[in-house]
Amino acid sequence: MAGERVYTASLVIIGNEILSGRTQDLNLAYAAKRLGARGIRVREVRVIPDECDAIVATVNELRPKFDYVFTTGGIGPTHDDITAECIARAFGVGLTLHPEAKRILEQHYRPEQINAARLRMATMPEGAELVRNAVSRVPGFRIDNVYVLAGVPEVMQAMIDGLVPNLAGGVPVRSRTVSCQLAEGVIAEGLEAIQRRYPDLDIGSYPAFRRSGYGVSLVLRGTDEARLAAAAAEVADLVRALGGTPQEEPPEA
Amino acid sequence: MAGERVYTASLVIIGNEILSGRTQDLNLAYAAKRLGARGIRVREVRVIPDECDAIVATVNELRPKFDYVFTTGGIGPTHDDITAECIARAFGVGLTLHPEAKRILEQHYRPEQINAARLRMATMPEGAELVRNAVSRVPGFRIDNVYVLAGVPEVMQAMIDGLVPNLAGGVPVRSRTVSCQLAEGVIAEGLEAIQRRYPDLDIGSYPAFRRSGYGVSLVLRGTDEARLAAAAAEVADLVRALGGTPQEEPPEA
């Protein structure tokens, strides 16, 4: 796989309701899985408030560093929906009524229902391209490598599902998971030795302390199926050699 | 409330398993709520990979900007648990076997069970102070304004619960929620007018498109109960004036 182009992404979650803990974010996990399956790795996520300065600074810091930047939140019709104007400011372009977005509104609302607030939803940075979705009326948009998506999970998911097949991506990262009930301190030395023999893979150890009992998931991640299978077999052997019972979860995309 | 000191925090979630989407983060919402109730506002969250350069750069960027920085993840005994050494590097201090942390291990393991991997869990930046927890053996630690906590939610929650009462905080942010089934585009103008009359409050509009139907939560946040109650009453009046049925959720801390 030497020389394979690795595609990277960052996600900017815009929203006071996430930062306050009132709303549990669900967009990170969904987007990361869909993008990962397309060979696009989410390398950094930021959660920031509904404030223009924060949005402008964050987007301008991230867009040269990653192939893709996705934002979620703040594209509705209310006063706290400021993402479009902040993205325009980040790019140093004006805001304009997007004719296609306006047409979408006109298909769904009677003329007297199209008020200033709803027209905000069709107001986008100059040069933006629409990102459509089938769940709500409000389109997101793309400008350069920045994709501006809804915050509502149902709408964001529809947008990501529509986008992903059309994005350039690399080799998908696949994973194998071997679970057992051995203490991490017992497995650690052998697991590190396997990680050293497979520097092309990323091996992580994730314990859980639940009412149902203690367990640890040993997760192997990489792009080469044969290497993953070989390393997973070594991890299972290690667990057995230490007196544990390895349980292999089915391979995951 | 003029002149009230506002306490701020940022959260750094360290973990490839969160970035890949395999694991749903639960720590942000928990920490944000507990800290918010203590008058400490989470203003930014970063999710970064298990990589020392990223950890050092992120922590050093955030710690002068916020009263508190909390990290989660990477403090166990396995090779991917690198947070302690990276925090030491961020502060330019050495790593040392913390005598109290070592004593905790010695209370829980027989001498022959204390191996190099487990001693890693007691190896901390010079000058660190322990952050204990009752769920697992592994303590976190504090150095200056950076609190290094576990990633496993059960352990992280125990650590936060133990810490929060001892942290300096300001006036807690309280919230009121008025829900209804009016379209956001119908409410937007009136809601913005209320926001303008209450610049000391933060009013957000959060729609949901679920199988059970459409709804929108209008959330008011602030530190002054009387102002919150007055603004929530205006929002409810607005909803009624537009033909909707406001439902007020009980006030939340």
Interface residues (C-beta under 8 A of the other chain):
Chain A: I13 N16 E17 I18 L19 S20 G21 R22 T23 Q24 D25 L26 L28 A29 Y30 A31 A32 K33 G36 R41 V42 R43 E44 V45 R46 V47 I48 P49 D50 A54 G76 P77 T78 H79 D80 D81 Y109 Q113 N115 A116 A117 R118 R120 M121 V135 S136 G151 V152 E154 V155 V173 S175 E184 G185 I187 A188 E189 L191 E192 Q195 D202 I203 G204 S205 Y206 P207 A208 F209 R210 V219 R221 E252
Chain B: I13 N16 E17 I18 L19 S20 G21 R22 T23 Q24 D25 L26 L28 A29 Y30 A31 A32 K33 G36 R41 V42 R43 E44 V45 R46 V47 I48 P49 D50 A54 G76 P77 T78 H79 D80 D81 Y109 Q113 N115 A116 A117 R118 R120 M121 V135 S136 G151 V152 E154 V155 V173 S175 E184 G185 I187 A188 E189 L191 E192 Q195 D202 I203 G204 S205 Y206 P207 A208 F209 R210 V219 R221 E252
